[in-house]
Amino acid sequence: MTTFAVPTDEVVASRHDAGVVFLHVPKGRLFGSNRTGGDIWERLAQSMSLSAIAEDISARYHVSRETAWSDTVRFVAALEREQLVERRRA
């Protein structure tokens, strides 16, 4: 089974050189992340699986697949806690 996380309808994101800023509209709360988080966010918005995202991050930043997977899952879990994404399986 493949796992995806998709942005909720309640979030607006703005990408910039240093990363990404998220606004959870109903709560009026802002969240920020670095460039790697911005790269992960862009791929979530493109409906890439978490596994595919981790592979891409591994290649882009020259880190091990295990490190990229761990960091991707941890970042997505943080987005989930803040209700910025929803996890789905296909």
Gaussian input, Z-matrix of N, CA and C with variables (Angstrom, degrees):
# hf/3-21g

backbone

0 1
 N
 C     1     B1
 C     2     B2     1     A1
 N     3     B3     2     A2     1     D1
 C     4     B4     3     A3     2     D2
 C     5     B5     4     A4     3     D3
 N     6     B6     5     A5     4     D4
 C     7     B7     6     A6     5     D5
 C     8     B8     7     A7     6     D6
 N     9     B9     8     A8     7     D7
 C    10    B10     9     A9     8     D8
 C    11    B11    10    A10     9     D9
 N    12    B12    11    A11    10    D10
 C    13    B13    12    A12    11    D11
 C    14    B14    13    A13    12    D12
 N    15    B15    14    A14    13    D13
 C    16    B16    15    A15    14    D14
 C    17    B17    16    A16    15    D15
 N    18    B18    17    A17    16    D16
 C    19    B19    18    A18    17    D17
 C    20    B20    19    A19    18    D18
 N    21    B21    20    A20    19    D19
 C    22    B22    21    A21    20    D20
 C    23    B23    22    A22    21    D21
 N    24    B24    23    A23    22    D22
 C    25    B25    24    A24    23    D23
 C    26    B26    25    A25    24    D24
 N    27    B27    26    A26    25    D25
 C    28    B28    27    A27    26    D26
 C    29    B29    28    A28    27    D27
 N    30    B30    29    A29    28    D28
 C    31    B31    30    A30    29    D29
 C    32    B32    31    A31    30    D30
 N    33    B33    32    A32    31    D31
 C    34    B34    33    A33    32    D32
 C    35    B35    34    A34    33    D33
 N    36    B36    35    A35    34    D34
 C    37    B37    36    A36    35    D35
 C    38    B38    37    A37    36    D36
 N    39    B39    38    A38    37    D37
 C    40    B40    39    A39    38    D38
 C    41    B41    40    A40    39    D39
 N    42    B42    41    A41    40    D40
 C    43    B43    42    A42    41    D41
 C    44    B44    43    A43    42    D42
 N    45    B45    44    A44    43    D43
 C    46    B46    45    A45    44    D44
 C    47    B47    46    A46    45    D45
 N    48    B48    47    A47    46    D46
 C    49    B49    48    A48    47    D47
 C    50    B50    49    A49    48    D48
 N    51    B51    50    A50    49    D49
 C    52    B52    51    A51    50    D50
 C    53    B53    52    A52    51    D51
 N    54    B54    53    A53    52    D52
 C    55    B55    54    A54    53    D53
 C    56    B56    55    A55    54    D54
 N    57    B57    56    A56    55    D55
 C    58    B58    57    A57    56    D56
 C    59    B59    58    A58    57    D57
 N    60    B60    59    A59    58    D58
 C    61    B61    60    A60    59    D59
 C    62    B62    61    A61    60    D60
 N    63    B63    62    A62    61    D61
 C    64    B64    63    A63    62    D62
 C    65    B65    64    A64    63    D63
 N    66    B66    65    A65    64    D64
 C    67    B67    66    A66    65    D65
 C    68    B68    67    A67    66    D66
 N    69    B69    68    A68    67    D67
 C    70    B70    69    A69    68    D68
 C    71    B71    70    A70    69    D69
 N    72    B72    71    A71    70    D70
 C    73    B73    72    A72    71    D71
 C    74    B74    73    A73    72    D72
 N    75    B75    74    A74    73    D73
 C    76    B76    75    A75    74    D74
 C    77    B77    76    A76    75    D75
 N    78    B78    77    A77    76    D76
 C    79    B79    78    A78    77    D77
 C    80    B80    79    A79    78    D78
 N    81    B81    80    A80    79    D79
 C    82    B82    81    A81    80    D80
 C    83    B83    82    A82    81    D81
 N    84    B84    83    A83    82    D82
 C    85    B85    84    A84    83    D83
 C    86    B86    85    A85    84    D84
 N    87    B87    86    A86    85    D85
 C    88    B88    87    A87    86    D86
 C    89    B89    88    A88    87    D87
 N    90    B90    89    A89    88    D88
 C    91    B91    90    A90    89    D89
 C    92    B92    91    A91    90    D90
 N    93    B93    92    A92    91    D91
 C    94    B94    93    A93    92    D92
 C    95    B95    94    A94    93    D93
 N    96    B96    95    A95    94    D94
 C    97    B97    96    A96    95    D95
 C    98    B98    97    A97    96    D96
 N    99    B99    98    A98    97    D97
 C   100   B100    99    A99    98    D98
 C   101   B101   100   A100    99    D99
 N   102   B102   101   A101   100   D100
 C   103   B103   102   A102   101   D101
 C   104   B104   103   A103   102   D102
 N   105   B105   104   A104   103   D103
 C   106   B106   105   A105   104   D104
 C   107   B107   106   A106   105   D105
 N   108   B108   107   A107   106   D106
 C   109   B109   108   A108   107   D107
 C   110   B110   109   A109   108   D108
 N   111   B111   110   A110   109   D109
 C   112   B112   111   A111   110   D110
 C   113   B113   112   A112   111   D111
 N   114   B114   113   A113   112   D112
 C   115   B115   114   A114   113   D113
 C   116   B116   115   A115   114   D114
 N   117   B117   116   A116   115   D115
 C   118   B118   117   A117   116   D116
 C   119   B119   118   A118   117   D117
 N   120   B120   119   A119   118   D118
 C   121   B121   120   A120   119   D119
 C   122   B122   121   A121   120   D120
 N   123   B123   122   A122   121   D121
 C   124   B124   123   A123   122   D122
 C   125   B125   124   A124   123   D123
 N   126   B126   125   A125   124   D124
 C   127   B127   126   A126   125   D125
 C   128   B128   127   A127   126   D126
 N   129   B129   128   A128   127   D127
 C   130   B130   129   A129   128   D128
 C   131   B131   130   A130   129   D129
 N   132   B132   131   A131   130   D130
 C   133   B133   132   A132   131   D131
 C   134   B134   133   A133   132   D132
 N   135   B135   134   A134   133   D133
 C   136   B136   135   A135   134   D134
 C   137   B137   136   A136   135   D135
 N   138   B138   137   A137   136   D136
 C   139   B139   138   A138   137   D137
 C   140   B140   139   A139   138   D138
 N   141   B141   140   A140   139   D139
 C   142   B142   141   A141   140   D140
 C   143   B143   142   A142   141   D141
 N   144   B144   143   A143   142   D142
 C   145   B145   144   A144   143   D143
 C   146   B146   145   A145   144   D144
 N   147   B147   146   A146   145   D145
 C   148   B148   147   A147   146   D146
 C   149   B149   148   A148   147   D147
 N   150   B150   149   A149   148   D148
 C   151   B151   150   A150   149   D149
 C   152   B152   151   A151   150   D150
 N   153   B153   152   A152   151   D151
 C   154   B154   153   A153   152   D152
 C   155   B155   154   A154   153   D153
 N   156   B156   155   A155   154   D154
 C   157   B157   156   A156   155   D155
 C   158   B158   157   A157   156   D156
 N   159   B159   158   A158   157   D157
 C   160   B160   159   A159   158   D158
 C   161   B161   160   A160   159   D159
 N   162   B162   161   A161   160   D160
 C   163   B163   162   A162   161   D161
 C   164   B164   163   A163   162   D162
 N   165   B165   164   A164   163   D163
 C   166   B166   165   A165   164   D164
 C   167   B167   166   A166   165   D165
 N   168   B168   167   A167   166   D166
 C   169   B169   168   A168   167   D167
 C   170   B170   169   A169   168   D168
 N   171   B171   170   A170   169   D169
 C   172   B172   171   A171   170   D170
 C   173   B173   172   A172   171   D171
 N   174   B174   173   A173   172   D172
 C   175   B175   174   A174   173   D173
 C   176   B176   175   A175   174   D174
 N   177   B177   176   A176   175   D175
 C   178   B178   177   A177   176   D176
 C   179   B179   178   A178   177   D177
 N   180   B180   179   A179   178   D178
 C   181   B181   180   A180   179   D179
 C   182   B182   181   A181   180   D180
 N   183   B183   182   A182   181   D181
 C   184   B184   183   A183   182   D182
 C   185   B185   184   A184   183   D183
 N   186   B186   185   A185   184   D184
 C   187   B187   186   A186   185   D185
 C   188   B188   187   A187   186   D186
 N   189   B189   188   A188   187   D187
 C   190   B190   189   A189   188   D188
 C   191   B191   190   A190   189   D189
 N   192   B192   191   A191   190   D190
 C   193   B193   192   A192   191   D191
 C   194   B194   193   A193   192   D192
 N   195   B195   194   A194   193   D193
 C   196   B196   195   A195   194   D194
 C   197   B197   196   A196   195   D195
 N   198   B198   197   A197   196   D196
 C   199   B199   198   A198   197   D197
 C   200   B200   199   A199   198   D198
 N   201   B201   200   A200   199   D199
 C   202   B202   201   A201   200   D200
 C   203   B203   202   A202   201   D201
 N   204   B204   203   A203   202   D202
 C   205   B205   204   A204   203   D203
 C   206   B206   205   A205   204   D204
 N   207   B207   206   A206   205   D205
 C   208   B208   207   A207   206   D206
 C   209   B209   208   A208   207   D207
 N   210   B210   209   A209   208   D208
 C   211   B211   210   A210   209   D209
 C   212   B212   211   A211   210   D210
 N   213   B213   212   A212   211   D211
 C   214   B214   213   A213   212   D212
 C   215   B215   214   A214   213   D213
 N   216   B216   215   A215   214   D214
 C   217   B217   216   A216   215   D215
 C   218   B218   217   A217   216   D216
 N   219   B219   218   A218   217   D217
 C   220   B220   219   A219   218   D218
 C   221   B221   220   A220   219   D219
 N   222   B222   221   A221   220   D220
 C   223   B223   222   A222   221   D221
 C   224   B224   223   A223   222   D222
 N   225   B225   224   A224   223   D223
 C   226   B226   225   A225   224   D224
 C   227   B227   226   A226   225   D225
 N   228   B228   227   A227   226   D226
 C   229   B229   228   A228   227   D227
 C   230   B230   229   A229   228   D228
 N   231   B231   230   A230   229   D229
 C   232   B232   231   A231   230   D230
 C   233   B233   232   A232   231   D231
 N   234   B234   233   A233   232   D232
 C   235   B235   234   A234   233   D233
 C   236   B236   235   A235   234   D234
 N   237   B237   236   A236   235   D235
 C   238   B238   237   A237   236   D236
 C   239   B239   238   A238   237   D237
 N   240   B240   239   A239   238   D238
 C   241   B241   240   A240   239   D239
 C   242   B242   241   A241   240   D240
 N   243   B243   242   A242   241   D241
 C   244   B244   243   A243   242   D242
 C   245   B245   244   A244   243   D243
 N   246   B246   245   A245   244   D244
 C   247   B247   246   A246   245   D245
 C   248   B248   247   A247   246   D246
 N   249   B249   248   A248   247   D247
 C   250   B250   249   A249   248   D248
 C   251   B251   250   A250   249   D249
 N   252   B252   251   A251   250   D250
 C   253   B253   252   A252   251   D251
 C   254   B254   253   A253   252   D252
 N   255   B255   254   A254   253   D253
 C   256   B256   255   A255   254   D254
 C   257   B257   256   A256   255   D255
 N   258   B258   257   A257   256   D256
 C   259   B259   258   A258   257   D257
 C   260   B260   259   A259   258   D258
 N   261   B261   260   A260   259   D259
 C   262   B262   261   A261   260   D260
 C   263   B263   262   A262   261   D261
 N   264   B264   263   A263   262   D262
 C   265   B265   264   A264   263   D263
 C   266   B266   265   A265   264   D264
 N   267   B267   266   A266   265   D265
 C   268   B268   267   A267   266   D266
 C   269   B269   268   A268   267   D267

   B1=1.4449
   B2=1.5304
   B3=1.3103
   B4=1.4645
   B5=1.5210
   B6=1.3279
   B7=1.4544
   B8=1.5179
   B9=1.3260
   B10=1.4542
   B11=1.5236
   B12=1.2955
   B13=1.4644
   B14=1.5218
   B15=1.3089
   B16=1.4655
   B17=1.5262
   B18=1.3169
   B19=1.4703
   B20=1.5267
   B21=1.3164
   B22=1.4598
   B23=1.5276
   B24=1.3219
   B25=1.4669
   B26=1.5233
   B27=1.3287
   B28=1.4610
   B29=1.5279
   B30=1.3275
   B31=1.4625
   B32=1.5321
   B33=1.3192
   B34=1.4571
   B35=1.5282
   B36=1.3283
   B37=1.4628
   B38=1.5165
   B39=1.3255
   B40=1.4618
   B41=1.5239
   B42=1.3108
   B43=1.4642
   B44=1.5248
   B45=1.3217
   B46=1.4559
   B47=1.5242
   B48=1.3179
   B49=1.4662
   B50=1.5209
   B51=1.3122
   B52=1.4602
   B53=1.5236
   B54=1.3408
   B55=1.4530
   B56=1.5115
   B57=1.3116
   B58=1.4627
   B59=1.5241
   B60=1.3283
   B61=1.4622
   B62=1.5208
   B63=1.3309
   B64=1.4553
   B65=1.5187
   B66=1.3121
   B67=1.4592
   B68=1.5113
   B69=1.3348
   B70=1.4590
   B71=1.5239
   B72=1.3259
   B73=1.4571
   B74=1.5280
   B75=1.3455
   B76=1.4680
   B77=1.5357
   B78=1.3250
   B79=1.4656
   B80=1.5213
   B81=1.3317
   B82=1.4609
   B83=1.5171
   B84=1.3350
   B85=1.4629
   B86=1.5083
   B87=1.3322
   B88=1.4615
   B89=1.5241
   B90=1.3100
   B91=1.4493
   B92=1.5192
   B93=1.3019
   B94=1.4568
   B95=1.5085
   B96=1.3241
   B97=1.4529
   B98=1.5227
   B99=1.3117
   B100=1.4628
   B101=1.5324
   B102=1.3110
   B103=1.4693
   B104=1.5303
   B105=1.3246
   B106=1.4579
   B107=1.5281
   B108=1.3217
   B109=1.4592
   B110=1.5203
   B111=1.3227
   B112=1.4611
   B113=1.5205
   B114=1.3308
   B115=1.4639
   B116=1.5280
   B117=1.3174
   B118=1.4632
   B119=1.5232
   B120=1.3276
   B121=1.4661
   B122=1.5365
   B123=1.3228
   B124=1.4668
   B125=1.5222
   B126=1.3152
   B127=1.4563
   B128=1.5208
   B129=1.3188
   B130=1.4690
   B131=1.5289
   B132=1.3282
   B133=1.4606
   B134=1.5324
   B135=1.3336
   B136=1.4684
   B137=1.5293
   B138=1.3267
   B139=1.4756
   B140=1.5295
   B141=1.3374
   B142=1.4695
   B143=1.5202
   B144=1.3188
   B145=1.4632
   B146=1.5229
   B147=1.3296
   B148=1.4641
   B149=1.5225
   B150=1.3217
   B151=1.4568
   B152=1.5312
   B153=1.3233
   B154=1.4654
   B155=1.5247
   B156=1.3148
   B157=1.4663
   B158=1.5271
   B159=1.3352
   B160=1.4644
   B161=1.5266
   B162=1.3211
   B163=1.4602
   B164=1.5278
   B165=1.3208
   B166=1.4599
   B167=1.5361
   B168=1.3186
   B169=1.4668
   B170=1.5330
   B171=1.3240
   B172=1.4579
   B173=1.5244
   B174=1.3217
   B175=1.4659
   B176=1.5226
   B177=1.3095
   B178=1.4689
   B179=1.5268
   B180=1.3361
   B181=1.4617
   B182=1.5337
   B183=1.3383
   B184=1.4581
   B185=1.5266
   B186=1.3321
   B187=1.4633
   B188=1.5222
   B189=1.3255
   B190=1.4665
   B191=1.5257
   B192=1.2942
   B193=1.4725
   B194=1.5383
   B195=1.3297
   B196=1.4665
   B197=1.5246
   B198=1.3301
   B199=1.4665
   B200=1.5178
   B201=1.3284
   B202=1.4672
   B203=1.5233
   B204=1.3251
   B205=1.4669
   B206=1.5290
   B207=1.3193
   B208=1.4609
   B209=1.5274
   B210=1.3293
   B211=1.4617
   B212=1.5295
   B213=1.3275
   B214=1.4646
   B215=1.5215
   B216=1.3215
   B217=1.4687
   B218=1.5255
   B219=1.3264
   B220=1.4658
   B221=1.5363
   B222=1.3355
   B223=1.4632
   B224=1.5253
   B225=1.3258
   B226=1.4721
   B227=1.5284
   B228=1.3227
   B229=1.4680
   B230=1.5299
   B231=1.3395
   B232=1.4691
   B233=1.5293
   B234=1.3343
   B235=1.4694
   B236=1.5212
   B237=1.3215
   B238=1.4672
   B239=1.5267
   B240=1.3273
   B241=1.4776
   B242=1.5233
   B243=1.3153
   B244=1.4679
   B245=1.5342
   B246=1.3341
   B247=1.4680
   B248=1.5343
   B249=1.3400
   B250=1.4588
   B251=1.5343
   B252=1.3433
   B253=1.4690
   B254=1.5206
   B255=1.3253
   B256=1.4643
   B257=1.5180
   B258=1.3314
   B259=1.4582
   B260=1.5248
   B261=1.3316
   B262=1.4698
   B263=1.5118
   B264=1.3277
   B265=1.4625
   B266=1.5213
   B267=1.3146
   B268=1.4810
   B269=1.5050
   A1=109.02
   A2=116.58
   A3=122.79
   A4=109.60
   A5=116.65
   A6=121.74
   A7=110.58
   A8=114.84
   A9=123.60
   A10=107.91
   A11=117.30
   A12=122.83
   A13=105.27
   A14=116.07
   A15=119.55
   A16=109.88
   A17=117.15
   A18=120.17
   A19=110.71
   A20=116.05
   A21=119.95
   A22=109.47
   A23=114.97
   A24=120.28
   A25=112.21
   A26=116.72
   A27=121.24
   A28=113.32
   A29=117.38
   A30=120.20
   A31=110.41
   A32=113.74
   A33=122.15
   A34=105.59
   A35=116.07
   A36=119.88
   A37=110.07
   A38=114.87
   A39=121.20
   A40=108.25
   A41=116.22
   A42=121.97
   A43=109.31
   A44=117.47
   A45=123.10
   A46=108.23
   A47=117.37
   A48=121.45
   A49=113.80
   A50=117.31
   A51=120.94
   A52=113.57
   A53=118.49
   A54=119.98
   A55=112.81
   A56=114.96
   A57=121.06
   A58=109.25
   A59=115.78
   A60=122.43
   A61=106.78
   A62=116.10
   A63=122.60
   A64=109.51
   A65=116.85
   A66=122.36
   A67=107.71
   A68=116.40
   A69=121.00
   A70=105.01
   A71=116.26
   A72=122.15
   A73=113.36
   A74=119.97
   A75=118.53
   A76=114.06
   A77=116.17
   A78=120.10
   A79=112.16
   A80=117.34
   A81=120.81
   A82=112.43
   A83=116.77
   A84=121.21
   A85=110.88
   A86=115.75
   A87=122.88
   A88=110.32
   A89=115.33
   A90=122.94
   A91=107.53
   A92=117.45
   A93=120.39
   A94=111.27
   A95=114.84
   A96=120.69
   A97=109.21
   A98=114.85
   A99=120.97
   A100=111.17
   A101=116.04
   A102=121.73
   A103=111.84
   A104=117.84
   A105=120.10
   A106=110.23
   A107=116.57
   A108=120.30
   A109=111.72
   A110=115.69
   A111=120.15
   A112=111.80
   A113=116.26
   A114=120.12
   A115=110.89
   A116=116.59
   A117=120.16
   A118=109.81
   A119=117.09
   A120=121.33
   A121=111.30
   A122=116.52
   A123=119.95
   A124=111.23
   A125=116.73
   A126=120.75
   A127=111.85
   A128=117.43
   A129=119.95
   A130=109.89
   A131=116.08
   A132=121.09
   A133=111.58
   A134=116.70
   A135=121.67
   A136=111.99
   A137=116.36
   A138=123.22
   A139=113.29
   A140=116.58
   A141=119.65
   A142=108.90
   A143=116.83
   A144=121.12
   A145=109.52
   A146=116.14
   A147=119.66
   A148=110.46
   A149=117.12
   A150=120.82
   A151=111.24
   A152=116.96
   A153=120.87
   A154=111.12
   A155=116.63
   A156=120.57
   A157=109.52
   A158=116.52
   A159=120.15
   A160=111.12
   A161=117.58
   A162=120.66
   A163=110.73
   A164=116.34
   A165=121.04
   A166=111.03
   A167=116.63
   A168=121.29
   A169=109.73
   A170=117.29
   A171=121.69
   A172=110.73
   A173=116.54
   A174=120.65
   A175=111.84
   A176=116.79
   A177=121.20
   A178=111.92
   A179=117.23
   A180=120.86
   A181=113.24
   A182=117.18
   A183=122.22
   A184=112.15
   A185=115.01
   A186=121.42
   A187=107.30
   A188=115.68
   A189=118.87
   A190=110.78
   A191=114.82
   A192=120.75
   A193=110.04
   A194=116.80
   A195=121.35
   A196=111.10
   A197=116.42
   A198=120.22
   A199=110.47
   A200=116.55
   A201=120.50
   A202=110.91
   A203=117.06
   A204=120.92
   A205=110.29
   A206=116.50
   A207=121.51
   A208=111.17
   A209=116.80
   A210=120.92
   A211=111.66
   A212=117.12
   A213=121.11
   A214=110.54
   A215=116.96
   A216=121.00
   A217=110.64
   A218=117.33
   A219=121.00
   A220=111.18
   A221=116.76
   A222=120.88
   A223=110.46
   A224=117.12
   A225=120.51
   A226=110.42
   A227=118.10
   A228=120.99
   A229=110.71
   A230=116.92
   A231=120.25
   A232=110.47
   A233=117.47
   A234=120.53
   A235=110.78
   A236=116.18
   A237=121.00
   A238=111.87
   A239=115.73
   A240=119.87
   A241=111.12
   A242=116.52
   A243=121.01
   A244=112.11
   A245=115.92
   A246=123.05
   A247=112.23
   A248=115.36
   A249=120.90
   A250=111.05
   A251=116.53
   A252=121.68
   A253=109.00
   A254=114.33
   A255=122.19
   A256=107.22
   A257=115.82
   A258=120.19
   A259=109.65
   A260=114.93
   A261=121.51
   A262=108.64
   A263=114.80
   A264=120.68
   A265=109.11
   A266=114.96
   A267=119.48
   A268=110.27
   D1=135.99
   D2=-178.10
   D3=-98.01
   D4=136.78
   D5=-179.07
   D6=-105.38
   D7=134.11
   D8=176.79
   D9=-124.90
   D10=159.88
   D11=169.00
   D12=-135.11
   D13=129.27
   D14=-176.97
   D15=-119.25
   D16=143.27
   D17=177.04
   D18=-59.74
   D19=140.31
   D20=176.81
   D21=-78.36
   D22=165.14
   D23=177.71
   D24=-71.73
   D25=-9.96
   D26=-175.20
   D27=-93.04
   D28=5.03
   D29=-175.91
   D30=-120.48
   D31=141.96
   D32=172.84
   D33=-121.35
   D34=133.42
   D35=-178.56
   D36=-121.60
   D37=145.92
   D38=177.53
   D39=-128.99
   D40=117.14
   D41=-179.33
   D42=-88.43
   D43=140.34
   D44=176.35
   D45=-142.82
   D46=175.81
   D47=-175.15
   D48=-56.06
   D49=-36.14
   D50=-175.93
   D51=-89.63
   D52=-6.49
   D53=-179.61
   D54=154.36
   D55=-133.13
   D56=-177.04
   D57=-147.54
   D58=147.12
   D59=175.12
   D60=-120.04
   D61=134.59
   D62=-179.96
   D63=-113.11
   D64=140.89
   D65=171.66
   D66=-119.62
   D67=118.49
   D68=171.58
   D69=-86.00
   D70=103.05
   D71=-168.75
   D72=-58.58
   D73=-51.73
   D74=-177.63
   D75=-60.45
   D76=-35.75
   D77=-179.35
   D78=-86.53
   D79=-18.55
   D80=-176.90
   D81=66.96
   D82=28.38
   D83=-177.69
   D84=-105.47
   D85=140.00
   D86=177.36
   D87=-103.41
   D88=144.69
   D89=175.92
   D90=-136.09
   D91=149.98
   D92=179.12
   D93=-133.11
   D94=159.72
   D95=176.83
   D96=-148.42
   D97=164.81
   D98=-179.94
   D99=-80.12
   D100=-172.88
   D101=-176.92
   D102=-61.66
   D103=-39.48
   D104=179.38
   D105=-64.14
   D106=-41.89
   D107=175.67
   D108=-60.96
   D109=-37.88
   D110=176.65
   D111=-64.15
   D112=-39.38
   D113=177.22
   D114=-64.86
   D115=-42.47
   D116=177.76
   D117=-63.09
   D118=-44.84
   D119=-179.69
   D120=-58.08
   D121=-46.03
   D122=179.56
   D123=-57.94
   D124=-39.84
   D125=-179.43
   D126=-73.04
   D127=-33.77
   D128=173.52
   D129=-62.04
   D130=-42.81
   D131=-179.71
   D132=-65.47
   D133=-22.70
   D134=177.34
   D135=-90.41
   D136=7.47
   D137=179.21
   D138=63.09
   D139=33.10
   D140=174.65
   D141=-78.37
   D142=146.16
   D143=176.65
   D144=-68.71
   D145=158.29
   D146=178.63
   D147=-61.79
   D148=-36.66
   D149=178.67
   D150=-63.63
   D151=-44.89
   D152=178.84
   D153=-65.29
   D154=-37.11
   D155=177.99
   D156=-63.67
   D157=-46.22
   D158=-179.70
   D159=-61.34
   D160=-40.37
   D161=177.71
   D162=-62.11
   D163=-42.60
   D164=179.67
   D165=-65.11
   D166=-44.39
   D167=179.53
   D168=-63.61
   D169=-40.56
   D170=178.11
   D171=-58.17
   D172=-47.21
   D173=-179.16
   D174=-69.87
   D175=-41.95
   D176=-175.95
   D177=-66.82
   D178=-41.20
   D179=-174.37
   D180=-105.13
   D181=5.29
   D182=176.96
   D183=55.29
   D184=48.82
   D185=174.69
   D186=-118.80
   D187=162.58
   D188=-179.31
   D189=-63.96
   D190=154.88
   D191=178.03
   D192=-59.09
   D193=-38.85
   D194=-179.29
   D195=-65.09
   D196=-42.59
   D197=178.23
   D198=-64.49
   D199=-45.19
   D200=179.41
   D201=-61.88
   D202=-41.06
   D203=179.25
   D204=-63.41
   D205=-49.00
   D206=-179.35
   D207=-59.11
   D208=-46.45
   D209=-179.42
   D210=-66.15
   D211=-39.82
   D212=179.14
   D213=-63.91
   D214=-48.15
   D215=-178.96
   D216=-63.35
   D217=-41.01
   D218=179.38
   D219=-64.43
   D220=-42.42
   D221=179.53
   D222=-65.31
   D223=-44.71
   D224=179.85
   D225=-64.32
   D226=-38.05
   D227=177.24
   D228=-62.08
   D229=-39.85
   D230=177.40
   D231=-65.05
   D232=-41.13
   D233=176.75
   D234=-63.19
   D235=-39.01
   D236=178.37
   D237=-62.88
   D238=-44.64
   D239=179.73
   D240=-58.61
   D241=-33.14
   D242=-178.89
   D243=-91.41
   D244=6.57
   D245=177.63
   D246=61.51
   D247=36.37
   D248=177.99
   D249=-95.26
   D250=-23.12
   D251=176.41
   D252=-136.86
   D253=162.36
   D254=173.00
   D255=-124.39
   D256=135.88
   D257=178.50
   D258=-85.02
   D259=140.39
   D260=177.45
   D261=-137.63
   D262=153.25
   D263=177.80
   D264=-121.64
   D265=143.54
   D266=178.54
   D267=-134.09

